[in-house]
């Protein structure tokens, strides 16, 4: 049994990069949803408002940021007129 030749490193497959980016993006989005609950105590002390006011404000900002950017299901249909 002789020495085996060193194998060259496997090339980086672009699909796995996309999978990693999707995973990181999903983790950031889920983390943003839980951030309100983590920071509510400090926000309540800083702005002197109730929990309800904080959650309504942060939910409103999220809806204003992501609502208009979401495509309408009707407009993506090929039969949409």
Phi and psi restraints in degrees (range 20) as a CNS / XPLOR table:
assign (resid 1 and name C) (resid 2 and name N)
       (resid 2 and name CA) (resid 2 and name C) 1.0 -92.9 20.0 2
assign (resid 2 and name N) (resid 2 and name CA)
       (resid 2 and name C) (resid 3 and name N) 1.0 -179.8 20.0 2
assign (resid 2 and name C) (resid 3 and name N)
       (resid 3 and name CA) (resid 3 and name C) 1.0 -73.0 20.0 2
assign (resid 3 and name N) (resid 3 and name CA)
       (resid 3 and name C) (resid 4 and name N) 1.0 142.7 20.0 2
assign (resid 3 and name C) (resid 4 and name N)
       (resid 4 and name CA) (resid 4 and name C) 1.0 -90.3 20.0 2
assign (resid 4 and name N) (resid 4 and name CA)
       (resid 4 and name C) (resid 5 and name N) 1.0 144.7 20.0 2
assign (resid 4 and name C) (resid 5 and name N)
       (resid 5 and name CA) (resid 5 and name C) 1.0 -71.4 20.0 2
assign (resid 5 and name N) (resid 5 and name CA)
       (resid 5 and name C) (resid 6 and name N) 1.0 143.6 20.0 2
assign (resid 5 and name C) (resid 6 and name N)
       (resid 6 and name CA) (resid 6 and name C) 1.0 -67.9 20.0 2
assign (resid 6 and name N) (resid 6 and name CA)
       (resid 6 and name C) (resid 7 and name N) 1.0 132.2 20.0 2
assign (resid 6 and name C) (resid 7 and name N)
       (resid 7 and name CA) (resid 7 and name C) 1.0 -82.5 20.0 2
assign (resid 7 and name N) (resid 7 and name CA)
       (resid 7 and name C) (resid 8 and name N) 1.0 139.3 20.0 2
assign (resid 7 and name C) (resid 8 and name N)
       (resid 8 and name CA) (resid 8 and name C) 1.0 -70.0 20.0 2
assign (resid 8 and name N) (resid 8 and name CA)
       (resid 8 and name C) (resid 9 and name N) 1.0 152.9 20.0 2
assign (resid 8 and name C) (resid 9 and name N)
       (resid 9 and name CA) (resid 9 and name C) 1.0 -64.1 20.0 2
assign (resid 9 and name N) (resid 9 and name CA)
       (resid 9 and name C) (resid 10 and name N) 1.0 147.0 20.0 2
assign (resid 9 and name C) (resid 10 and name N)
       (resid 10 and name CA) (resid 10 and name C) 1.0 -67.5 20.0 2
assign (resid 10 and name N) (resid 10 and name CA)
       (resid 10 and name C) (resid 11 and name N) 1.0 142.8 20.0 2
assign (resid 10 and name C) (resid 11 and name N)
       (resid 11 and name CA) (resid 11 and name C) 1.0 -69.9 20.0 2
assign (resid 11 and name N) (resid 11 and name CA)
       (resid 11 and name C) (resid 12 and name N) 1.0 151.1 20.0 2
assign (resid 11 and name C) (resid 12 and name N)
       (resid 12 and name CA) (resid 12 and name C) 1.0 -73.9 20.0 2
assign (resid 12 and name N) (resid 12 and name CA)
       (resid 12 and name C) (resid 13 and name N) 1.0 125.3 20.0 2
assign (resid 12 and name C) (resid 13 and name N)
       (resid 13 and name CA) (resid 13 and name C) 1.0 -92.2 20.0 2
assign (resid 13 and name N) (resid 13 and name CA)
       (resid 13 and name C) (resid 14 and name N) 1.0 126.8 20.0 2
assign (resid 13 and name C) (resid 14 and name N)
       (resid 14 and name CA) (resid 14 and name C) 1.0 -59.3 20.0 2
assign (resid 14 and name N) (resid 14 and name CA)
       (resid 14 and name C) (resid 15 and name N) 1.0 -33.1 20.0 2
assign (resid 14 and name C) (resid 15 and name N)
       (resid 15 and name CA) (resid 15 and name C) 1.0 -61.9 20.0 2
assign (resid 15 and name N) (resid 15 and name CA)
       (resid 15 and name C) (resid 16 and name N) 1.0 -37.0 20.0 2
assign (resid 15 and name C) (resid 16 and name N)
       (resid 16 and name CA) (resid 16 and name C) 1.0 -70.5 20.0 2
assign (resid 16 and name N) (resid 16 and name CA)
       (resid 16 and name C) (resid 17 and name N) 1.0 -29.8 20.0 2
assign (resid 16 and name C) (resid 17 and name N)
       (resid 17 and name CA) (resid 17 and name C) 1.0 -65.1 20.0 2
assign (resid 17 and name N) (resid 17 and name CA)
       (resid 17 and name C) (resid 18 and name N) 1.0 -42.1 20.0 2
assign (resid 17 and name C) (resid 18 and name N)
       (resid 18 and name CA) (resid 18 and name C) 1.0 -64.9 20.0 2
assign (resid 18 and name N) (resid 18 and name CA)
       (resid 18 and name C) (resid 19 and name N) 1.0 -38.3 20.0 2
assign (resid 18 and name C) (resid 19 and name N)
       (resid 19 and name CA) (resid 19 and name C) 1.0 -63.4 20.0 2
assign (resid 19 and name N) (resid 19 and name CA)
       (resid 19 and name C) (resid 20 and name N) 1.0 -42.4 20.0 2
assign (resid 19 and name C) (resid 20 and name N)
       (resid 20 and name CA) (resid 20 and name C) 1.0 -65.1 20.0 2
assign (resid 20 and name N) (resid 20 and name CA)
       (resid 20 and name C) (resid 21 and name N) 1.0 -41.8 20.0 2
assign (resid 20 and name C) (resid 21 and name N)
       (resid 21 and name CA) (resid 21 and name C) 1.0 -65.6 20.0 2
assign (resid 21 and name N) (resid 21 and name CA)
       (resid 21 and name C) (resid 22 and name N) 1.0 -37.9 20.0 2
assign (resid 21 and name C) (resid 22 and name N)
       (resid 22 and name CA) (resid 22 and name C) 1.0 -64.6 20.0 2
assign (resid 22 and name N) (resid 22 and name CA)
       (resid 22 and name C) (resid 23 and name N) 1.0 -39.7 20.0 2
assign (resid 22 and name C) (resid 23 and name N)
       (resid 23 and name CA) (resid 23 and name C) 1.0 -63.9 20.0 2
assign (resid 23 and name N) (resid 23 and name CA)
       (resid 23 and name C) (resid 24 and name N) 1.0 -45.6 20.0 2
assign (resid 23 and name C) (resid 24 and name N)
       (resid 24 and name CA) (resid 24 and name C) 1.0 -64.4 20.0 2
assign (resid 24 and name N) (resid 24 and name CA)
       (resid 24 and name C) (resid 25 and name N) 1.0 -42.4 20.0 2
assign (resid 24 and name C) (resid 25 and name N)
       (resid 25 and name CA) (resid 25 and name C) 1.0 -62.3 20.0 2
assign (resid 25 and name N) (resid 25 and name CA)
       (resid 25 and name C) (resid 26 and name N) 1.0 -44.3 20.0 2
assign (resid 25 and name C) (resid 26 and name N)
       (resid 26 and name CA) (resid 26 and name C) 1.0 -62.0 20.0 2
assign (resid 26 and name N) (resid 26 and name CA)
       (resid 26 and name C) (resid 27 and name N) 1.0 -39.9 20.0 2
assign (resid 26 and name C) (resid 27 and name N)
       (resid 27 and name CA) (resid 27 and name C) 1.0 -65.4 20.0 2
assign (resid 27 and name N) (resid 27 and name CA)
       (resid 27 and name C) (resid 28 and name N) 1.0 -39.1 20.0 2
assign (resid 27 and name C) (resid 28 and name N)
       (resid 28 and name CA) (resid 28 and name C) 1.0 -66.3 20.0 2
assign (resid 28 and name N) (resid 28 and name CA)
       (resid 28 and name C) (resid 29 and name N) 1.0 -42.3 20.0 2
assign (resid 28 and name C) (resid 29 and name N)
       (resid 29 and name CA) (resid 29 and name C) 1.0 -64.9 20.0 2
assign (resid 29 and name N) (resid 29 and name CA)
       (resid 29 and name C) (resid 30 and name N) 1.0 -44.3 20.0 2
assign (resid 29 and name C) (resid 30 and name N)
       (resid 30 and name CA) (resid 30 and name C) 1.0 -65.8 20.0 2
assign (resid 30 and name N) (resid 30 and name CA)
       (resid 30 and name C) (resid 31 and name N) 1.0 -39.0 20.0 2
assign (resid 30 and name C) (resid 31 and name N)
       (resid 31 and name CA) (resid 31 and name C) 1.0 -64.1 20.0 2
assign (resid 31 and name N) (resid 31 and name CA)
       (resid 31 and name C) (resid 32 and name N) 1.0 -36.5 20.0 2
assign (resid 31 and name C) (resid 32 and name N)
       (resid 32 and name CA) (resid 32 and name C) 1.0 -64.6 20.0 2
assign (resid 32 and name N) (resid 32 and name CA)
       (resid 32 and name C) (resid 33 and name N) 1.0 -34.8 20.0 2
assign (resid 32 and name C) (resid 33 and name N)
       (resid 33 and name CA) (resid 33 and name C) 1.0 -65.9 20.0 2
assign (resid 33 and name N) (resid 33 and name CA)
       (resid 33 and name C) (resid 34 and name N) 1.0 -34.1 20.0 2
assign (resid 33 and name C) (resid 34 and name N)
       (resid 34 and name CA) (resid 34 and name C) 1.0 -88.4 20.0 2
assign (resid 34 and name N) (resid 34 and name CA)
       (resid 34 and name C) (resid 35 and name N) 1.0 -12.1 20.0 2
assign (resid 34 and name C) (resid 35 and name N)
       (resid 35 and name CA) (resid 35 and name C) 1.0 -63.7 20.0 2
assign (resid 35 and name N) (resid 35 and name CA)
       (resid 35 and name C) (resid 36 and name N) 1.0 -34.6 20.0 2
assign (resid 35 and name C) (resid 36 and name N)
       (resid 36 and name CA) (resid 36 and name C) 1.0 -59.7 20.0 2
assign (resid 36 and name N) (resid 36 and name CA)
       (resid 36 and name C) (resid 37 and name N) 1.0 -44.4 20.0 2
assign (resid 36 and name C) (resid 37 and name N)
       (resid 37 and name CA) (resid 37 and name C) 1.0 -67.9 20.0 2
assign (resid 37 and name N) (resid 37 and name CA)
       (resid 37 and name C) (resid 38 and name N) 1.0 -30.3 20.0 2
assign (resid 37 and name C) (resid 38 and name N)
       (resid 38 and name CA) (resid 38 and name C) 1.0 -75.2 20.0 2
assign (resid 38 and name N) (resid 38 and name CA)
       (resid 38 and name C) (resid 39 and name N) 1.0 -39.1 20.0 2
assign (resid 38 and name C) (resid 39 and name N)
       (resid 39 and name CA) (resid 39 and name C) 1.0 -93.6 20.0 2
assign (resid 39 and name N) (resid 39 and name CA)
       (resid 39 and name C) (resid 40 and name N) 1.0 2.2 20.0 2
assign (resid 39 and name C) (resid 40 and name N)
       (resid 40 and name CA) (resid 40 and name C) 1.0 -62.3 20.0 2
assign (resid 40 and name N) (resid 40 and name CA)
       (resid 40 and name C) (resid 41 and name N) 1.0 -34.9 20.0 2
assign (resid 40 and name C) (resid 41 and name N)
       (resid 41 and name CA) (resid 41 and name C) 1.0 -66.9 20.0 2
assign (resid 41 and name N) (resid 41 and name CA)
       (resid 41 and name C) (resid 42 and name N) 1.0 -45.8 20.0 2
assign (resid 41 and name C) (resid 42 and name N)
       (resid 42 and name CA) (resid 42 and name C) 1.0 -70.8 20.0 2
assign (resid 42 and name N) (resid 42 and name CA)
       (resid 42 and name C) (resid 43 and name N) 1.0 -35.4 20.0 2
assign (resid 42 and name C) (resid 43 and name N)
       (resid 43 and name CA) (resid 43 and name C) 1.0 -66.6 20.0 2
assign (resid 43 and name N) (resid 43 and name CA)
       (resid 43 and name C) (resid 44 and name N) 1.0 -36.8 20.0 2
assign (resid 43 and name C) (resid 44 and name N)
       (resid 44 and name CA) (resid 44 and name C) 1.0 -64.6 20.0 2
assign (resid 44 and name N) (resid 44 and name CA)
       (resid 44 and name C) (resid 45 and name N) 1.0 -40.7 20.0 2
assign (resid 44 and name C) (resid 45 and name N)
       (resid 45 and name CA) (resid 45 and name C) 1.0 -72.3 20.0 2
assign (resid 45 and name N) (resid 45 and name CA)
       (resid 45 and name C) (resid 46 and name N) 1.0 -35.3 20.0 2
assign (resid 45 and name C) (resid 46 and name N)
       (resid 46 and name CA) (resid 46 and name C) 1.0 -72.1 20.0 2
assign (resid 46 and name N) (resid 46 and name CA)
       (resid 46 and name C) (resid 47 and name N) 1.0 -45.2 20.0 2
assign (resid 46 and name C) (resid 47 and name N)
       (resid 47 and name CA) (resid 47 and name C) 1.0 -100.1 20.0 2
assign (resid 47 and name N) (resid 47 and name CA)
       (resid 47 and name C) (resid 48 and name N) 1.0 -6.2 20.0 2
assign (resid 47 and name C) (resid 48 and name N)
       (resid 48 and name CA) (resid 48 and name C) 1.0 53.5 20.0 2
assign (resid 48 and name N) (resid 48 and name CA)
       (resid 48 and name C) (resid 49 and name N) 1.0 48.1 20.0 2
assign (resid 48 and name C) (resid 49 and name N)
       (resid 49 and name CA) (resid 49 and name C) 1.0 -125.7 20.0 2
assign (resid 49 and name N) (resid 49 and name CA)
       (resid 49 and name C) (resid 50 and name N) 1.0 170.3 20.0 2
assign (resid 49 and name C) (resid 50 and name N)
       (resid 50 and name CA) (resid 50 and name C) 1.0 -79.1 20.0 2
assign (resid 50 and name N) (resid 50 and name CA)
       (resid 50 and name C) (resid 51 and name N) 1.0 167.5 20.0 2
assign (resid 50 and name C) (resid 51 and name N)
       (resid 51 and name CA) (resid 51 and name C) 1.0 -59.3 20.0 2
assign (resid 51 and name N) (resid 51 and name CA)
       (resid 51 and name C) (resid 52 and name N) 1.0 -39.9 20.0 2
assign (resid 51 and name C) (resid 52 and name N)
       (resid 52 and name CA) (resid 52 and name C) 1.0 -60.1 20.0 2
assign (resid 52 and name N) (resid 52 and name CA)
       (resid 52 and name C) (resid 53 and name N) 1.0 -44.8 20.0 2
assign (resid 52 and name C) (resid 53 and name N)
       (resid 53 and name CA) (resid 53 and name C) 1.0 -62.6 20.0 2
assign (resid 53 and name N) (resid 53 and name CA)
       (resid 53 and name C) (resid 54 and name N) 1.0 -39.6 20.0 2
assign (resid 53 and name C) (resid 54 and name N)
       (resid 54 and name CA) (resid 54 and name C) 1.0 -65.3 20.0 2
assign (resid 54 and name N) (resid 54 and name CA)
       (resid 54 and name C) (resid 55 and name N) 1.0 -47.2 20.0 2
assign (resid 54 and name C) (resid 55 and name N)
       (resid 55 and name CA) (resid 55 and name C) 1.0 -69.2 20.0 2
assign (resid 55 and name N) (resid 55 and name CA)
       (resid 55 and name C) (resid 56 and name N) 1.0 -35.4 20.0 2
assign (resid 55 and name C) (resid 56 and name N)
       (resid 56 and name CA) (resid 56 and name C) 1.0 -66.0 20.0 2
assign (resid 56 and name N) (resid 56 and name CA)
       (resid 56 and name C) (resid 57 and name N) 1.0 -40.7 20.0 2
assign (resid 56 and name C) (resid 57 and name N)
       (resid 57 and name CA) (resid 57 and name C) 1.0 -67.0 20.0 2
assign (resid 57 and name N) (resid 57 and name CA)
       (resid 57 and name C) (resid 58 and name N) 1.0 -45.5 20.0 2
assign (resid 57 and name C) (resid 58 and name N)
       (resid 58 and name CA) (resid 58 and name C) 1.0 -70.3 20.0 2
assign (resid 58 and name N) (resid 58 and name CA)
       (resid 58 and name C) (resid 59 and name N) 1.0 -35.4 20.0 2
assign (resid 58 and name C) (resid 59 and name N)
       (resid 59 and name CA) (resid 59 and name C) 1.0 -67.5 20.0 2
assign (resid 59 and name N) (resid 59 and name CA)
       (resid 59 and name C) (resid 60 and name N) 1.0 -39.7 20.0 2
assign (resid 59 and name C) (resid 60 and name N)
       (resid 60 and name CA) (resid 60 and name C) 1.0 -63.1 20.0 2
assign (resid 60 and name N) (resid 60 and name CA)
       (resid 60 and name C) (resid 61 and name N) 1.0 -41.4 20.0 2
assign (resid 60 and name C) (resid 61 and name N)
       (resid 61 and name CA) (resid 61 and name C) 1.0 -64.2 20.0 2
assign (resid 61 and name N) (resid 61 and name CA)
       (resid 61 and name C) (resid 62 and name N) 1.0 -41.8 20.0 2
assign (resid 61 and name C) (resid 62 and name N)
       (resid 62 and name CA) (resid 62 and name C) 1.0 -63.4 20.0 2
assign (resid 62 and name N) (resid 62 and name CA)
       (resid 62 and name C) (resid 63 and name N) 1.0 -43.2 20.0 2
assign (resid 62 and name C) (resid 63 and name N)
       (resid 63 and name CA) (resid 63 and name C) 1.0 -67.1 20.0 2
assign (resid 63 and name N) (resid 63 and name CA)
       (resid 63 and name C) (resid 64 and name N) 1.0 -37.7 20.0 2
assign (resid 63 and name C) (resid 64 and name N)
       (resid 64 and name CA) (resid 64 and name C) 1.0 -68.4 20.0 2
assign (resid 64 and name N) (resid 64 and name CA)
       (resid 64 and name C) (resid 65 and name N) 1.0 -33.0 20.0 2
assign (resid 64 and name C) (resid 65 and name N)
       (resid 65 and name CA) (resid 65 and name C) 1.0 -77.9 20.0 2
assign (resid 65 and name N) (resid 65 and name CA)
       (resid 65 and name C) (resid 66 and name N) 1.0 -42.9 20.0 2
assign (resid 65 and name C) (resid 66 and name N)
       (resid 66 and name CA) (resid 66 and name C) 1.0 -101.7 20.0 2
assign (resid 66 and name N) (resid 66 and name CA)
       (resid 66 and name C) (resid 67 and name N) 1.0 -21.7 20.0 2
assign (resid 66 and name C) (resid 67 and name N)
       (resid 67 and name CA) (resid 67 and name C) 1.0 -62.3 20.0 2
assign (resid 67 and name N) (resid 67 and name CA)
       (resid 67 and name C) (resid 68 and name N) 1.0 -56.2 20.0 2
assign (resid 67 and name C) (resid 68 and name N)
       (resid 68 and name CA) (resid 68 and name C) 1.0 -66.8 20.0 2
assign (resid 68 and name N) (resid 68 and name CA)
       (resid 68 and name C) (resid 69 and name N) 1.0 -22.0 20.0 2
assign (resid 68 and name C) (resid 69 and name N)
       (resid 69 and name CA) (resid 69 and name C) 1.0 -82.1 20.0 2
assign (resid 69 and name N) (resid 69 and name CA)
       (resid 69 and name C) (resid 70 and name N) 1.0 -12.4 20.0 2
assign (resid 69 and name C) (resid 70 and name N)
       (resid 70 and name CA) (resid 70 and name C) 1.0 -78.5 20.0 2
assign (resid 70 and name N) (resid 70 and name CA)
       (resid 70 and name C) (resid 71 and name N) 1.0 133.8 20.0 2
assign (resid 70 and name C) (resid 71 and name N)
       (resid 71 and name CA) (resid 71 and name C) 1.0 -72.2 20.0 2
assign (resid 71 and name N) (resid 71 and name CA)
       (resid 71 and name C) (resid 72 and name N) 1.0 146.6 20.0 2
assign (resid 71 and name C) (resid 72 and name N)
       (resid 72 and name CA) (resid 72 and name C) 1.0 -76.4 20.0 2
assign (resid 72 and name N) (resid 72 and name CA)
       (resid 72 and name C) (resid 73 and name N) 1.0 132.8 20.0 2
assign (resid 72 and name C) (resid 73 and name N)
       (resid 73 and name CA) (resid 73 and name C) 1.0 -59.6 20.0 2
assign (resid 73 and name N) (resid 73 and name CA)
       (resid 73 and name C) (resid 74 and name N) 1.0 -32.7 20.0 2
assign (resid 73 and name C) (resid 74 and name N)
       (resid 74 and name CA) (resid 74 and name C) 1.0 -69.5 20.0 2
assign (resid 74 and name N) (resid 74 and name CA)
       (resid 74 and name C) (resid 75 and name N) 1.0 -36.5 20.0 2
assign (resid 74 and name C) (resid 75 and name N)
       (resid 75 and name CA) (resid 75 and name C) 1.0 -73.9 20.0 2
assign (resid 75 and name N) (resid 75 and name CA)
       (resid 75 and name C) (resid 76 and name N) 1.0 -20.0 20.0 2
assign (resid 75 and name C) (resid 76 and name N)
       (resid 76 and name CA) (resid 76 and name C) 1.0 -86.4 20.0 2
assign (resid 76 and name N) (resid 76 and name CA)
       (resid 76 and name C) (resid 77 and name N) 1.0 -6.5 20.0 2
assign (resid 76 and name C) (resid 77 and name N)
       (resid 77 and name CA) (resid 77 and name C) 1.0 -77.4 20.0 2
assign (resid 77 and name N) (resid 77 and name CA)
       (resid 77 and name C) (resid 78 and name N) 1.0 139.5 20.0 2
assign (resid 77 and name C) (resid 78 and name N)
       (resid 78 and name CA) (resid 78 and name C) 1.0 -67.4 20.0 2
assign (resid 78 and name N) (resid 78 and name CA)
       (resid 78 and name C) (resid 79 and name N) 1.0 -20.0 20.0 2
assign (resid 78 and name C) (resid 79 and name N)
       (resid 79 and name CA) (resid 79 and name C) 1.0 -91.6 20.0 2
assign (resid 79 and name N) (resid 79 and name CA)
       (resid 79 and name C) (resid 80 and name N) 1.0 3.3 20.0 2
assign (resid 79 and name C) (resid 80 and name N)
       (resid 80 and name CA) (resid 80 and name C) 1.0 -69.0 20.0 2
assign (resid 80 and name N) (resid 80 and name CA)
       (resid 80 and name C) (resid 81 and name N) 1.0 134.3 20.0 2
